[in-house]
């Protein structure tokens, strides 16, 4: 477990590596927020096939690039700017429309 700061909130996340980066929140009934780190800035798209709704937060240099509420079975979701970290927060751990921890 790793603690990270998003805006004014410090949250505990599970850093995913290897196959976990491919799987993300897919097929998980319950999960902690997941942290994906990338070596170089990217705009790689994500999808939400086989996922419940979640809140996506793209970050770079410790700041938020963009955040979005992601509904199930959405394709090619990506921010407008490059990012080096992505946090996926399951809806049960965020507010109803995806805001981070009430």
N, C-alpha and C positions, 0 to 999 in steps of 0.2 A: 504494500500500500504506500502511496505517495500523497503528500498534501500539496495542493497547488492553490494559487490565488487567482480568482476570476472576478474582476471588478473589485468590490469590497468584501467578497466572501472567500473564506478558505474552505476548500472541500477536500475530502479524502477520495482518491481515485485509485483504480487498478490500472497500472501501466501494462499495455498489451504489446507483445512482441511476436515475431514469427507468424504461425498459423492464426494466432489470435487477432492479428491485424486484418486478416481476410474474413474471419468470422464476425468480429465486432459483437453487436447485440443480437445477431441472428439466432433464432431458436432458444433464446434465454427467456425463462419465465420471470426470474428475478436477477438483478445484477446491480453491482455498484456502478457509479460512473466510470467510464473507460477513457483512458488517455492514450492517444496515438502520437508518437513523436516521429518526425521526419528529418533526415540529415540536411536536406536542402529545401528552400521554400518551394512550394508546389500549389497547384490549384486542382489536384486530383479530385475527381467527383466521387461521391458516396451514393449509396442507395439504401432503401429501407425494406427490401424484400424479406419476408419472414421475420419482421421486427414489429414490436409494438411501437406506438408513437414515442419519440424522444426529442430532446433538446440538443442541438448541435452547436458547439461553440468552437470557432476556428480562431487560433491565436498565433501571434508572432512577436518575439522579443518581449514576452511577458504581458502583452496587451491584447485585447480582443479585436480581431479583424472583422468578424461578423458573427452573428448568432441567429439561429432559426429554429422554429418548431417544425419537426419533420413527421409527416403522417406515414402510416404503413403503405408499402408498395409504391413508393415514389422512386423515380430514376434520375440519375445524373444531377445530383444536388451538389453545388459547389459555390464557394464564395466568390466575390468579385475580385478580391485581392489574394496574393499568395499567402500561405500559412506554413508554419513549421510544427504546430501542435493542433490536434483536434480532440475535443472532449465530447463524448456522447453521454448524455444524462437521461436515464429512463424517466418517463413521465411520473412514475410513482415517487420519484425523488425531487421533482420540480413542481412548480405551480401548474395549474391546469393548462395554461397556454404555453408552458415551457420555460417560464422565468426560473432562474436558479434559486432554489431554496427560499421559501417565503421568509 
